Amino acid sequence: MRIKANPGGFKEGRFIFEAGKNYEIPDRRSYVVSHGWATELPDDDPEPFETVTLGQMTPHAPLAPAADVTLSVQDSVHITAGDVGVLDLSGGV
Amino acid sequence: MGKRVNTALLDLTLDGVKTGSGSVGPCNKMVVCSAEPTTYTEANATYMLANVAMSGTDFTIAAGDGAGTTPRKVTSGAKSGITVSNSGTATHVAWIDSANSILLEVTTCTSQALTSGNTVNVPAWKMELGAPT
């Protein structure tokens, strides 16, 4: 499926559809959509385009679930007080 | 003008995770969450996908990896085969103190879909405390 899409509606690098966005934008840049991912097409691509909205497409899905998966966890580094959220311990949160 | 902190003072905070300090801690449960929890209830219930019991022996306090920048750290050991209680996408991991209903520490993880009844592994991760700046 080919669509007209707003490049600003995608994240850079690997383009990820964002919920609530309408990808029908007169920017006229073209993308190929497959399983929620998009890649840019050459301007002279002869194929016709189809204008769609997010509701018609499969949104980006996270990694497929597996029976036994291992998370990739980032360390928590407290450099300054401004770098972390401060938890309010009063009232037993 | 320099600013300094005694590493023993930093360790008091890390001890709060490992052994408990005052009315805070120790951490007795690690929780995998579907969103960033900001309260104990959110970590332990609202966003909880999987959890595993923790004890003091699961934590190691040592010199930080950032030398003078992060003088001290506490590392939680890896936990494998944790049963997924609720389906969802894991985005955060937290240490909690269920005895005192306290959310102790929250970190992030790469988004990963989890399915109830399956298992999840959490590798070792650490909380590092920085020097004053």
Backbone of each chain as ProteinMPNN parsed JSONL, in Angstrom:
{"seq_chain_A": "MRIKANPGGFKEGRFIFEAGKNYEIPDRRSYVVSHGWATELPDDDPEPFETVTLGQMTPHAPLAPAADVTLSVQDSVHITAGDVGVLDLSGGV", "coords_chain_A": {"N_chain_A": [[0.856, -1.194, 0.0], [0.541, 2.22, -0.816], [1.044, 5.503, 0.305], [0.267, 9.009, 0.749], [2.159, 10.976, 2.843], [2.914, 12.659, 5.895], [6.013, 13.753, 6.62], [6.697, 14.83, 9.047], [5.121, 13.528, 10.777], [6.293, 11.219, 11.401], [8.789, 9.402, 13.142], [12.272, 9.966, 13.046], [14.677, 8.041, 11.185], [13.765, 4.913, 11.562], [10.595, 4.816, 10.497], [7.827, 5.491, 12.409], [4.427, 5.03, 12.868], [2.194, 7.272, 14.394], [-0.26, 7.382, 16.87], [-3.45, 8.78, 16.268], [-2.666, 10.531, 14.305], [-3.13, 11.975, 11.082], [-2.342, 10.891, 7.976], [-2.693, 12.047, 5.557], [-1.461, 14.477, 3.879], [-0.636, 17.48, 2.189], [1.991, 17.436, 1.44], [2.974, 15.621, -0.255], [4.957, 13.787, -0.301], [6.005, 10.434, -0.591], [5.281, 7.188, 0.693], [5.957, 3.768, 1.385], [3.956, 1.424, 2.929], [4.054, -1.035, 5.346], [2.96, -3.299, 7.52], [2.788, -1.368, 9.524], [5.138, 0.005, 9.334], [7.067, 2.428, 7.549], [8.577, 3.455, 4.509], [10.453, 5.67, 2.451], [9.609, 6.502, -0.912], [11.012, 6.758, -4.244], [10.717, 9.917, -5.954], [9.922, 9.701, -8.565], [8.523, 7.404, -8.73], [6.356, 5.253, -10.394], [3.977, 4.197, -9.468], [0.513, 4.425, -8.493], [-0.784, 6.418, -5.803], [-2.274, 5.911, -2.608], [-4.409, 7.467, -0.397], [-4.542, 7.34, 3.043], [-5.674, 6.938, 6.433], [-4.557, 6.696, 9.842], [-6.26, 4.909, 11.072], [-6.825, 3.072, 9.172], [-4.636, 1.615, 8.915], [-2.202, -0.747, 10.086], [-1.038, -0.242, 13.245], [2.222, 0.549, 14.546], [3.725, -2.17, 16.052], [4.996, -3.505, 19.094], [7.83, -5.623, 19.799], [7.212, -8.981, 18.969], [5.365, -11.094, 21.163], [6.924, -13.63, 23.095], [7.379, -16.931, 24.398], [9.213, -16.966, 26.445], [10.91, -14.292, 27.392], [13.587, -11.903, 27.451], [14.181, -8.935, 29.089], [15.515, -5.761, 28.115], [17.122, -3.777, 30.143], [17.559, -0.497, 31.269], [20.114, 1.12, 33.127], [19.794, 3.059, 36.143], [20.857, 6.156, 36.697], [21.834, 8.501, 38.952], [22.685, 11.583, 38.654], [22.39, 14.359, 39.182], [20.092, 16.095, 41.306], [18.19, 17.109, 39.647], [17.911, 15.347, 37.617], [16.289, 13.222, 38.114], [13.05, 11.963, 38.993], [11.43, 12.939, 41.953], [10.395, 11.06, 44.598], [7.57, 11.138, 46.63], [7.476, 10.269, 49.839], [5.691, 10.487, 51.86], [2.701, 9.413, 53.331], [2.841, 6.901, 52.398], [3.302, 6.196, 49.583]], "CA_chain_A": [[0.0, 0.0, 0.0], [1.305, 3.452, -0.867], [0.256, 6.612, 0.853], [0.88, 10.318, 0.929], [2.381, 11.024, 4.283], [3.586, 13.824, 6.455], [7.256, 13.297, 7.262], [6.726, 15.265, 10.437], [4.354, 12.594, 11.589], [7.088, 10.027, 11.63], [10.047, 9.578, 13.829], [13.387, 9.819, 12.113], [15.279, 6.723, 11.157], [12.718, 3.965, 11.206], [9.399, 5.647, 10.626], [6.81, 4.851, 13.233], [3.155, 5.727, 12.864], [1.785, 7.75, 15.707], [-1.709, 7.343, 17.055], [-4.172, 10.029, 16.149], [-2.176, 11.328, 13.186], [-3.685, 11.746, 9.758], [-1.193, 10.898, 7.085], [-3.049, 12.695, 4.3], [-0.873, 15.801, 3.976], [-0.29, 17.903, 0.828], [3.434, 17.44, 1.234], [3.07, 14.764, -1.427], [6.035, 12.789, -0.234], [5.348, 9.132, -0.669], [5.841, 6.147, 1.53], [5.403, 2.42, 1.308], [3.547, 1.013, 4.267], [3.994, -2.481, 5.538], [2.889, -3.696, 8.923], [3.0, -0.262, 10.429], [6.403, 0.679, 9.07], [7.012, 3.18, 6.302], [9.841, 3.852, 3.9], [10.227, 6.667, 1.42], [9.726, 6.05, -2.296], [11.552, 7.775, -5.164], [9.699, 10.841, -6.443], [9.449, 9.32, -9.893], [7.894, 6.09, -8.7], [5.164, 5.355, -11.252], [2.772, 3.597, -8.907], [-0.451, 5.379, -7.919], [-0.787, 6.488, -4.347], [-3.556, 5.826, -1.937], [-4.403, 8.263, 0.828], [-5.164, 6.594, 4.127], [-5.457, 7.456, 7.778], [-3.991, 5.686, 10.732], [-7.251, 3.9, 11.381], [-6.851, 2.074, 8.118], [-3.345, 0.93, 8.866], [-1.797, -1.466, 11.277], [-0.068, 0.576, 13.962], [3.48, -0.081, 14.922], [3.592, -3.105, 17.168], [6.263, -3.834, 19.72], [8.346, -6.94, 19.477], [6.204, -10.021, 19.167], [5.548, -11.81, 22.423], [7.478, -14.971, 23.033], [7.068, -17.666, 25.616], [10.17, -16.592, 27.484], [11.654, -13.172, 26.833], [14.49, -11.209, 28.352], [14.089, -7.49, 28.919], [16.723, -4.948, 28.072], [16.839, -2.793, 31.187], [18.538, 0.574, 31.381], [20.501, 1.468, 34.485], [19.301, 4.33, 36.648], [22.018, 6.898, 37.185], [21.439, 9.752, 39.588], [23.809, 12.514, 38.604], [21.983, 15.503, 40.002], [18.699, 15.985, 41.727], [17.318, 17.487, 38.555], [17.837, 14.293, 36.617], [15.381, 12.152, 38.499], [11.828, 12.341, 39.669], [11.52, 12.782, 43.399], [9.233, 10.342, 45.111], [7.04, 11.627, 47.898], [7.311, 9.096, 50.694], [4.636, 10.704, 52.842], [1.447, 8.737, 53.023], [3.085, 5.547, 51.906], [3.035, 6.053, 48.152]], "C_chain_A": [[0.888, 1.24, 0.0], [0.429, 4.592, -0.371], [1.006, 7.911, 0.673], [1.023, 10.51, 2.435], [3.119, 12.282, 4.677], [4.865, 13.369, 7.134], [7.333, 13.716, 8.719], [5.947, 14.366, 11.359], [5.099, 11.325, 11.892], [8.307, 10.38, 12.464], [11.176, 9.319, 12.83], [13.967, 8.409, 12.206], [14.269, 5.713, 10.681], [11.395, 4.647, 11.498], [8.306, 4.881, 11.356], [5.534, 5.667, 13.183], [2.79, 6.123, 14.284], [0.267, 7.831, 15.772], [-2.313, 8.731, 16.912], [-3.737, 10.909, 14.998], [-2.92, 10.967, 11.905], [-2.55, 11.901, 8.757], [-1.516, 11.463, 5.702], [-2.627, 14.161, 4.379], [-0.404, 16.219, 2.579], [1.21, 18.039, 0.602], [3.8, 16.603, 0.004], [4.333, 13.918, -1.433], [5.39, 11.434, -0.08], [6.081, 8.094, 0.169], [5.2, 4.81, 1.201], [5.124, 1.967, 2.728], [3.474, -0.499, 4.338], [4.034, -2.776, 7.022], [3.252, -2.556, 9.862], [4.324, 0.458, 10.239], [6.313, 1.383, 7.726], [8.418, 3.481, 5.805], [9.543, 4.781, 2.737], [10.441, 6.068, 0.031], [10.408, 7.134, -3.127], [10.42, 8.651, -5.692], [9.118, 10.403, -7.785], [8.833, 7.923, -9.91], [6.559, 6.144, -9.437], [3.886, 4.848, -10.6], [1.82, 4.673, -8.373], [-0.405, 5.322, -6.394], [-2.198, 6.379, -3.798], [-3.463, 6.6, -0.626], [-5.169, 7.523, 1.914], [-4.923, 7.317, 5.435], [-4.979, 6.314, 8.662], [-4.979, 4.565, 11.006], [-7.33, 2.795, 10.35], [-5.576, 1.251, 8.07], [-3.088, 0.181, 10.166], [-0.769, -0.625, 12.017], [1.194, -0.205, 14.281], [3.27, -0.973, 16.138], [4.953, -3.35, 17.801], [6.69, -5.247, 19.332], [7.326, -8.008, 19.816], [6.454, -10.766, 20.473], [6.115, -13.201, 22.188], [7.215, -15.648, 24.366], [7.978, -17.263, 26.765], [11.069, -15.501, 26.903], [12.537, -12.545, 27.907], [14.425, -9.723, 28.064], [15.479, -6.884, 28.773], [16.485, -3.755, 28.989], [17.95, -1.756, 31.242], [18.852, 0.845, 32.856], [19.924, 2.829, 34.853], [20.455, 5.07, 37.302], [21.569, 8.259, 37.694], [22.646, 10.69, 39.606], [23.524, 13.74, 39.457], [20.518, 15.332, 40.345], [17.753, 16.298, 40.578], [17.128, 16.39, 37.532], [16.795, 13.239, 36.934], [14.11, 12.713, 39.097], [11.971, 12.082, 41.153], [10.241, 12.141, 43.906], [8.831, 10.907, 46.463], [6.725, 10.419, 48.774], [6.194, 9.286, 51.713], [3.37, 9.989, 52.403], [1.632, 7.379, 52.395], [2.747, 5.357, 50.448], [3.746, 4.824, 47.613]], "O_chain_A": [[1.875, 1.301, 0.734], [-0.778, 4.62, -0.61], [2.22, 7.923, 0.47], [0.098, 10.23, 3.197], [3.847, 12.88, 3.885], [4.802, 12.659, 8.138], [7.96, 13.038, 9.533], [6.093, 14.431, 12.58], [4.578, 10.443, 12.575], [8.776, 11.518, 12.473], [11.024, 8.54, 11.889], [13.761, 7.695, 13.187], [13.952, 5.671, 9.493], [11.12, 5.012, 12.641], [7.92, 3.779, 10.967], [5.559, 6.873, 13.43], [3.05, 5.394, 15.241], [-0.39, 8.293, 14.839], [-1.752, 9.723, 17.378], [-4.368, 11.932, 14.733], [-3.287, 9.813, 11.68], [-1.884, 12.935, 8.712], [-0.702, 11.365, 4.784], [-3.373, 14.992, 4.897], [0.166, 15.403, 1.855], [1.637, 18.701, -0.344], [4.798, 16.854, -0.671], [4.726, 13.393, -2.474], [4.32, 11.322, 0.517], [7.302, 8.119, 0.326], [4.042, 4.743, 0.789], [5.963, 2.114, 3.616], [2.888, -1.147, 3.47], [5.037, -2.527, 7.69], [3.937, -2.754, 10.866], [4.594, 1.439, 10.933], [5.55, 0.962, 6.857], [9.33, 3.728, 6.594], [8.488, 4.68, 2.111], [11.33, 5.243, -0.177], [10.384, 8.306, -2.751], [9.294, 8.182, -5.857], [7.965, 10.699, -8.099], [8.644, 7.333, -10.974], [5.721, 6.993, -9.135], [2.803, 5.057, -11.146], [2.262, 5.703, -7.865], [-0.037, 4.312, -5.795], [-3.176, 6.72, -4.464], [-2.535, 6.398, 0.156], [-6.318, 7.129, 1.714], [-4.069, 8.2, 5.526], [-4.996, 5.144, 8.28], [-4.588, 3.408, 11.157], [-7.841, 1.71, 10.626], [-5.454, 0.311, 7.284], [-3.695, 0.462, 11.2], [0.283, -0.322, 11.456], [1.217, -1.436, 14.282], [2.692, -0.546, 17.138], [5.962, -3.395, 17.097], [5.978, -5.957, 18.622], [6.656, -7.933, 20.846], [7.597, -11.034, 20.843], [5.807, -13.854, 21.191], [6.867, -14.99, 25.347], [7.555, -17.226, 27.92], [11.889, -15.766, 26.024], [12.265, -12.647, 29.103], [14.595, -9.299, 26.921], [16.473, -7.431, 29.249], [15.738, -2.837, 28.651], [19.133, -2.096, 31.26], [17.969, 0.804, 33.712], [19.608, 3.642, 33.984], [20.964, 4.651, 38.341], [20.999, 9.06, 36.954], [23.514, 10.59, 40.474], [24.308, 14.108, 40.332], [19.807, 14.525, 39.746], [16.629, 15.797, 40.548], [16.264, 16.5, 36.662], [16.46, 12.432, 36.067], [14.103, 13.816, 39.645], [12.581, 11.091, 41.555], [9.141, 12.636, 43.66], [9.676, 11.124, 47.331], [5.815, 9.645, 48.479], [5.792, 8.323, 52.366], [3.029, 9.978, 51.221], [0.674, 6.775, 51.912], [1.985, 4.454, 50.101], [3.647, 4.526, 46.422]]}, "seq_chain_B": "MGKRVNTALLDLTLDGVKTGSGSVGPCNKMVVCSAEPTTYTEANATYMLANVAMSGTDFTIAAGDGAGTTPRKVTSGAKSGITVSNSGTATHVAWIDSANSILLEVTTCTSQALTSGNTVNVPAWKMELGAPT", "coords_chain_B": {"N_chain_B": [[35.353, 26.141, 43.837], [35.058, 23.173, 45.583], [32.733, 20.43, 45.881], [31.724, 17.889, 48.034], [30.915, 14.53, 48.979], [30.504, 12.089, 51.462], [31.119, 8.702, 50.859], [29.935, 6.912, 52.524], [27.632, 8.142, 53.256], [26.187, 8.125, 50.901], [25.884, 5.401, 50.75], [24.024, 4.912, 52.702], [21.644, 5.483, 51.49], [21.651, 3.55, 49.499], [21.632, 1.325, 51.086], [19.071, 1.452, 51.942], [17.69, 0.229, 49.937], [18.801, -2.339, 49.89], [18.896, -3.373, 52.568], [17.151, -1.925, 54.039], [16.365, 1.213, 55.491], [15.769, 3.102, 58.163], [12.403, 3.848, 57.955], [12.134, 3.064, 55.404], [12.25, 0.74, 52.862], [13.525, -2.678, 53.219], [13.931, -3.351, 49.646], [11.673, -5.658, 48.546], [10.494, -6.698, 46.392], [10.539, -6.907, 42.857], [9.249, -5.289, 40.055], [7.747, -5.554, 36.884], [6.555, -3.213, 34.636], [3.896, -1.685, 32.691], [3.834, 0.949, 32.16], [5.228, 4.08, 33.265], [5.483, 3.939, 36.647], [4.343, 6.043, 39.231], [3.591, 5.886, 41.769], [3.32, 3.649, 44.58], [1.067, 1.991, 44.353], [0.513, 2.118, 41.629], [2.786, 0.836, 40.636], [2.634, -1.691, 41.817], [0.16, -2.643, 41.162], [-1.608, -1.2, 39.247], [-0.09, -0.871, 36.824], [1.236, -3.247, 36.746], [2.832, -5.993, 35.299], [4.375, -8.23, 35.726], [5.965, -9.775, 38.517], [8.503, -10.287, 40.981], [9.853, -11.815, 43.873], [12.204, -10.262, 46.026], [15.301, -10.169, 47.856], [17.696, -9.198, 50.38], [20.072, -10.424, 49.617], [19.989, -10.354, 46.911], [20.974, -7.972, 46.143], [23.808, -5.927, 45.533], [26.126, -3.763, 46.851], [28.455, -1.426, 45.767], [31.449, 0.21, 44.503], [30.734, 2.844, 42.231], [30.286, 2.856, 38.631], [31.017, 5.101, 37.386], [33.28, 6.272, 38.357], [34.497, 9.102, 39.97], [32.265, 10.503, 39.33], [29.917, 9.002, 39.68], [29.946, 7.75, 42.536], [28.997, 5.496, 44.002], [27.072, 2.456, 43.847], [24.169, 0.316, 43.592], [23.439, -2.929, 42.731], [21.072, -5.03, 41.268], [20.612, -8.5, 41.131], [20.245, -10.728, 38.294], [17.039, -11.973, 37.34], [15.274, -14.809, 36.48], [12.752, -16.486, 34.519], [10.35, -15.355, 35.428], [6.98, -15.356, 36.07], [4.535, -14.072, 33.893], [1.97, -12.028, 34.834], [0.0, -10.328, 33.84], [-1.015, -9.47, 30.576], [0.695, -7.279, 28.334], [2.673, -4.414, 27.328], [5.908, -4.232, 28.286], [7.585, -1.557, 29.771], [8.847, -0.382, 31.869], [10.761, -0.97, 34.857], [10.669, -1.659, 38.284], [11.711, -1.225, 41.702], [10.243, -2.167, 44.682], [8.942, -1.708, 48.002], [7.038, -3.682, 49.589], [6.216, -4.116, 52.147], [6.081, -1.681, 53.409], [4.642, -0.328, 51.604], [5.927, 1.235, 49.54], [7.236, 2.863, 46.753], [10.332, 2.44, 45.444], [12.39, 2.72, 43.431], [12.622, 3.442, 39.972], [13.135, 2.375, 36.681], [13.81, 2.286, 33.136], [12.936, 0.103, 30.382], [13.579, -1.507, 27.259], [10.842, -1.498, 25.052], [8.72, -4.256, 25.275], [6.607, -6.785, 24.348], [4.549, -8.68, 26.469], [3.039, -11.731, 27.443], [0.391, -12.984, 29.303], [0.95, -15.679, 31.481], [3.197, -16.563, 30.19], [6.791, -16.356, 30.526], [9.238, -14.073, 31.843], [12.452, -12.593, 31.755], [14.582, -10.708, 33.78], [17.413, -8.902, 33.454], [20.482, -8.222, 35.289], [20.569, -5.022, 36.777], [21.408, -1.636, 37.598], [21.45, 0.927, 40.1], [22.856, 3.996, 40.252], [24.531, 6.353, 42.263], [25.188, 9.765, 42.121], [27.905, 12.113, 42.503], [27.934, 15.271, 44.288], [27.125, 18.211, 42.426]], "CA_chain_B": [[35.059, 25.543, 45.137], [34.597, 21.816, 45.378], [31.652, 19.875, 46.692], [32.076, 16.506, 48.306], [29.996, 13.748, 49.791], [31.105, 10.864, 51.955], [30.457, 7.555, 50.236], [29.106, 6.248, 53.538], [26.328, 8.791, 53.222], [25.5, 7.566, 49.736], [25.538, 4.004, 51.03], [22.81, 4.868, 53.507], [20.541, 5.413, 50.528], [21.669, 2.238, 48.844], [21.217, 0.362, 52.1], [17.617, 1.483, 51.983], [17.233, -0.772, 48.97], [19.306, -3.68, 50.205], [18.582, -3.862, 53.915], [16.197, -1.038, 54.678], [16.959, 2.317, 56.225], [14.661, 3.765, 58.816], [11.102, 3.281, 57.583], [12.134, 2.873, 53.946], [12.898, -0.48, 52.43], [14.257, -2.958, 51.984], [13.193, -3.8, 48.479], [11.339, -7.081, 48.63], [9.819, -7.118, 45.168], [10.839, -6.185, 41.616], [8.018, -5.296, 39.274], [7.789, -5.137, 35.48], [5.354, -2.393, 34.455], [3.512, -1.298, 31.332], [3.972, 2.407, 32.08], [6.043, 4.575, 34.379], [4.722, 4.087, 37.889], [4.752, 7.164, 40.076], [3.189, 5.55, 43.129], [3.407, 2.23, 44.903], [-0.103, 1.29, 43.81], [0.685, 1.983, 40.177], [3.813, -0.177, 40.37], [2.269, -3.013, 42.325], [-1.155, -3.096, 40.691], [-2.159, -0.566, 38.039], [0.73, -1.135, 35.636], [2.046, -4.438, 36.988], [2.728, -7.104, 34.359], [5.036, -9.376, 36.345], [6.741, -9.379, 39.695], [9.301, -11.357, 41.576], [10.321, -11.483, 45.221], [13.614, -9.899, 46.156], [15.823, -10.124, 49.223], [18.944, -8.468, 50.481], [21.164, -11.097, 48.91], [19.887, -10.047, 45.477], [21.552, -6.652, 45.889], [25.22, -5.747, 45.838], [26.553, -2.369, 46.897], [29.864, -1.356, 45.397], [31.858, 1.459, 43.873], [30.023, 3.094, 40.987], [31.042, 2.694, 37.388], [31.385, 6.412, 36.864], [34.391, 6.784, 39.162], [34.104, 10.196, 40.846], [30.962, 11.049, 38.934], [28.917, 8.199, 40.39], [30.849, 7.013, 43.435], [28.469, 4.26, 44.579], [25.954, 1.858, 43.119], [23.602, -0.943, 44.069], [23.067, -3.733, 41.565], [20.19, -6.173, 41.537], [20.962, -9.657, 40.313], [19.284, -11.132, 37.273], [15.948, -12.864, 37.739], [14.802, -15.516, 35.293], [11.546, -17.3, 34.637], [9.288, -14.679, 36.179], [5.69, -15.558, 35.404], [3.811, -12.86, 33.513], [0.625, -12.054, 35.422], [-0.929, -9.574, 32.996], [-0.491, -9.169, 29.25], [0.922, -5.866, 28.067], [4.01, -4.085, 26.839], [6.788, -3.804, 29.369], [8.365, -0.344, 29.484], [9.55, 0.064, 33.065], [11.036, -1.937, 35.916], [10.729, -0.908, 39.538], [11.913, -1.885, 42.982], [9.265, -1.674, 45.645], [8.933, -2.215, 49.374], [5.612, -3.955, 49.794], [5.903, -4.089, 53.571], [5.748, -0.297, 53.76], [3.915, 0.253, 50.457], [6.758, 2.329, 49.029], [7.922, 2.741, 45.465], [11.696, 2.834, 45.76], [13.205, 3.116, 42.285], [12.019, 3.097, 38.683], [13.978, 2.562, 35.501], [13.142, 1.969, 31.873], [13.424, -1.025, 29.603], [13.133, -1.485, 25.873], [9.475, -2.007, 24.959], [8.648, -5.686, 24.986], [5.281, -7.356, 24.598], [4.515, -9.841, 27.353], [1.757, -12.421, 27.43], [0.072, -13.635, 30.57], [1.23, -17.1, 31.507], [4.571, -16.779, 29.736], [7.781, -15.941, 31.509], [10.102, -12.967, 31.455], [13.72, -12.532, 32.475], [15.09, -9.354, 33.993], [18.851, -8.975, 33.706], [20.988, -7.356, 36.354], [20.642, -3.595, 36.474], [21.951, -0.939, 38.756], [21.131, 2.316, 40.436], [24.104, 4.65, 40.626], [24.353, 7.652, 42.894], [26.21, 10.688, 41.683], [28.516, 13.052, 43.429], [27.305, 16.598, 44.168], [27.651, 19.08, 41.375]], "C_chain_B": [[34.48, 24.154, 44.919], [33.447, 21.442, 46.291], [31.947, 18.397, 46.865], [30.975, 15.837, 49.113], [30.725, 12.484, 50.219], [30.358, 9.668, 51.351], [29.589, 6.794, 51.234], [27.703, 6.842, 53.562], [25.518, 8.281, 52.03], [25.041, 6.138, 50.015], [24.289, 3.884, 51.906], [21.583, 4.78, 52.595], [20.476, 4.043, 49.885], [21.279, 1.136, 49.82], [19.695, 0.333, 52.234], [17.016, 0.474, 51.03], [17.592, -2.177, 49.438], [18.825, -4.216, 51.555], [17.492, -3.057, 54.607], [16.925, 0.029, 55.475], [15.831, 3.128, 56.834], [13.352, 3.083, 58.448], [10.997, 3.041, 56.079], [12.895, 1.602, 53.605], [12.906, -1.533, 53.514], [13.322, -3.279, 50.815], [12.916, -5.293, 48.625], [10.586, -7.571, 47.392], [10.307, -6.262, 43.993], [9.653, -6.381, 40.683], [8.307, -4.841, 37.846], [6.47, -4.436, 35.182], [5.146, -2.006, 33.0], [3.57, 0.211, 31.122], [4.809, 2.838, 33.274], [5.189, 4.704, 35.629], [5.258, 5.275, 38.684], [4.334, 6.945, 41.52], [3.357, 4.044, 43.332], [2.261, 1.448, 44.266], [0.012, 1.109, 42.298], [1.702, 0.9, 39.849], [3.318, -1.576, 40.71], [0.958, -3.538, 41.758], [-1.522, -2.52, 39.326], [-1.404, -0.973, 36.781], [1.51, -2.447, 35.737], [1.776, -5.53, 35.944], [3.317, -8.377, 34.955], [5.795, -8.89, 37.559], [7.455, -10.585, 40.264], [9.791, -10.889, 42.941], [11.818, -11.2, 45.209], [14.003, -9.956, 47.63], [17.169, -9.422, 49.198], [20.084, -9.104, 49.719], [21.105, -10.863, 47.399], [20.586, -8.738, 45.123], [23.009, -6.601, 46.338], [25.565, -4.266, 45.777], [28.054, -2.315, 46.652], [30.184, 0.023, 44.847], [31.139, 1.618, 42.547], [30.924, 2.96, 39.779], [31.517, 4.026, 36.831], [32.511, 7.069, 37.636], [33.888, 7.918, 40.06], [32.748, 10.772, 40.526], [29.827, 10.33, 39.633], [29.684, 7.275, 41.33], [30.318, 5.66, 43.906], [27.282, 3.75, 43.773], [25.419, 0.663, 43.892], [23.077, -1.678, 42.842], [22.153, -4.866, 41.998], [20.558, -7.299, 40.592], [19.864, -9.998, 39.322], [18.247, -12.083, 37.866], [15.356, -13.501, 36.482], [13.501, -16.268, 35.586], [10.45, -16.685, 35.464], [7.974, -14.845, 35.41], [5.003, -14.228, 35.129], [2.374, -12.982, 34.018], [-0.412, -11.393, 34.538], [-0.273, -9.286, 31.649], [-0.344, -7.668, 29.07], [2.321, -5.666, 27.538], [4.849, -3.534, 27.969], [7.587, -2.588, 28.934], [9.202, 0.106, 30.68], [9.755, -1.11, 34.031], [11.226, -1.147, 37.202], [11.087, -1.822, 40.699], [10.894, -1.296, 43.951], [9.473, -2.35, 46.993], [7.47, -2.436, 49.729], [5.226, -3.939, 51.266], [5.46, -2.697, 54.014], [5.001, 0.419, 52.639], [4.657, 1.451, 49.871], [7.35, 1.941, 47.676], [9.327, 3.296, 45.65], [12.447, 3.399, 44.563], [12.54, 2.628, 41.007], [13.049, 3.314, 37.593], [13.208, 2.115, 34.267], [13.706, 0.686, 31.277], [12.921, -0.871, 28.175], [11.757, -2.131, 25.783], [9.448, -3.464, 24.517], [7.259, -6.186, 25.333], [5.408, -8.599, 25.468], [3.107, -10.434, 27.34], [1.562, -13.161, 28.74], [0.3, -15.139, 30.47], [2.606, -17.459, 30.989], [5.539, -16.339, 30.827], [8.663, -14.833, 30.947], [11.349, -13.001, 32.33], [14.156, -11.077, 32.602], [16.582, -9.467, 34.29], [19.251, -8.091, 34.88], [20.95, -5.903, 35.887], [20.992, -2.858, 37.748], [21.421, 0.477, 38.876], [22.438, 2.932, 40.931], [23.815, 6.023, 41.212], [25.528, 8.558, 42.533], [26.753, 11.558, 42.797], [27.837, 14.397, 43.272], [27.954, 17.43, 43.08], [27.203, 20.509, 41.626]], "O_chain_B": [[33.525, 23.982, 44.162], [33.224, 22.06, 47.331], [32.378, 17.733, 45.921], [30.213, 16.489, 49.827], [31.467, 11.885, 49.441], [29.128, 9.632, 51.336], [28.632, 6.12, 50.852], [26.722, 6.155, 53.846], [24.317, 8.038, 52.141], [23.967, 5.717, 49.585], [23.583, 2.876, 51.856], [20.614, 4.086, 52.901], [19.407, 3.45, 49.743], [20.672, 0.137, 49.433], [19.112, -0.69, 52.595], [15.946, -0.075, 51.293], [16.767, -3.089, 49.383], [18.402, -5.366, 51.664], [16.971, -3.469, 55.644], [17.975, -0.228, 56.063], [15.043, 3.758, 56.129], [13.213, 1.871, 58.614], [9.905, 2.84, 55.548], [14.043, 1.42, 54.012], [12.366, -1.322, 54.6], [12.114, -3.451, 50.977], [13.839, -6.088, 48.806], [10.104, -8.703, 47.347], [10.465, -5.047, 44.121], [9.125, -7.484, 40.542], [9.022, -3.863, 37.628], [5.397, -4.982, 35.437], [6.076, -1.998, 32.193], [3.37, 0.687, 30.005], [5.064, 2.047, 34.182], [4.258, 5.509, 35.657], [6.467, 5.479, 38.79], [4.686, 7.734, 42.397], [3.514, 3.282, 42.379], [2.469, 0.371, 43.708], [-0.354, 0.063, 41.762], [1.517, 0.133, 38.903], [3.561, -2.527, 39.968], [0.668, -4.731, 41.855], [-1.722, -3.263, 38.365], [-2.012, -1.374, 35.788], [2.36, -2.723, 34.891], [0.632, -5.936, 35.739], [2.813, -9.473, 34.713], [6.218, -7.736, 37.623], [7.064, -11.733, 40.054], [10.103, -9.714, 43.135], [12.584, -11.824, 44.475], [13.167, -9.813, 48.522], [17.704, -9.097, 48.139], [20.969, -8.406, 49.225], [22.07, -11.146, 46.69], [20.77, -8.426, 43.946], [23.385, -7.152, 47.373], [25.323, -3.602, 44.77], [28.823, -3.065, 47.254], [29.313, 0.887, 44.739], [30.953, 0.644, 41.818], [32.15, 2.952, 39.885], [32.328, 4.065, 35.906], [32.681, 8.287, 37.578], [32.95, 7.718, 40.832], [32.146, 11.455, 41.355], [28.887, 10.958, 40.121], [30.03, 6.153, 40.962], [31.11, 4.759, 44.185], [26.585, 4.515, 43.107], [26.109, 0.077, 44.727], [22.36, -1.107, 42.021], [22.427, -5.569, 42.971], [20.786, -7.08, 39.402], [18.709, -9.608, 39.489], [18.538, -12.879, 38.76], [14.985, -12.803, 35.539], [13.2, -16.627, 36.724], [9.698, -17.395, 36.132], [7.89, -14.505, 34.23], [4.899, -13.371, 36.007], [1.659, -13.922, 33.672], [-1.562, -11.828, 34.483], [0.895, -8.902, 31.593], [-1.144, -6.885, 29.58], [3.065, -6.623, 27.325], [4.534, -2.49, 28.54], [8.193, -2.583, 27.862], [10.148, 0.879, 30.527], [9.018, -2.096, 34.011], [11.866, -0.095, 37.207], [10.806, -3.02, 40.684], [10.713, -0.081, 44.023], [10.091, -3.409, 47.098], [6.759, -1.508, 50.116], [4.054, -3.769, 51.603], [4.59, -2.548, 54.872], [4.757, 1.623, 52.716], [4.094, 2.536, 49.724], [7.884, 0.847, 47.493], [9.502, 4.472, 45.971], [13.078, 4.45, 44.671], [11.966, 1.54, 40.966], [13.754, 4.323, 37.585], [12.083, 1.623, 34.366], [14.803, 0.246, 31.623], [11.937, -0.173, 27.93], [11.526, -3.189, 26.369], [10.066, -3.846, 23.524], [6.792, -6.034, 26.462], [6.261, -9.456, 25.234], [2.116, -9.712, 27.237], [2.45, -13.868, 29.217], [-0.105, -15.783, 29.501], [3.134, -18.527, 31.301], [5.121, -15.991, 31.931], [8.807, -14.685, 29.734], [11.297, -13.39, 33.497], [14.1, -10.315, 31.637], [16.966, -10.075, 35.29], [18.447, -7.311, 35.391], [21.265, -5.603, 34.736], [20.882, -3.403, 38.846], [21.013, 1.114, 37.905], [23.043, 2.458, 41.893], [22.961, 6.758, 40.717], [26.693, 8.17, 42.628], [26.156, 11.713, 43.862], [27.222, 14.657, 42.238], [29.161, 17.361, 42.847], [27.538, 21.407, 40.853]]}, "name": "protein", "num_of_chains": 2, "seq": "MRIKANPGGFKEGRFIFEAGKNYEIPDRRSYVVSHGWATELPDDDPEPFETVTLGQMTPHAPLAPAADVTLSVQDSVHITAGDVGVLDLSGGVMGKRVNTALLDLTLDGVKTGSGSVGPCNKMVVCSAEPTTYTEANATYMLANVAMSGTDFTIAAGDGAGTTPRKVTSGAKSGITVSNSGTATHVAWIDSANSILLEVTTCTSQALTSGNTVNVPAWKMELGAPT"}
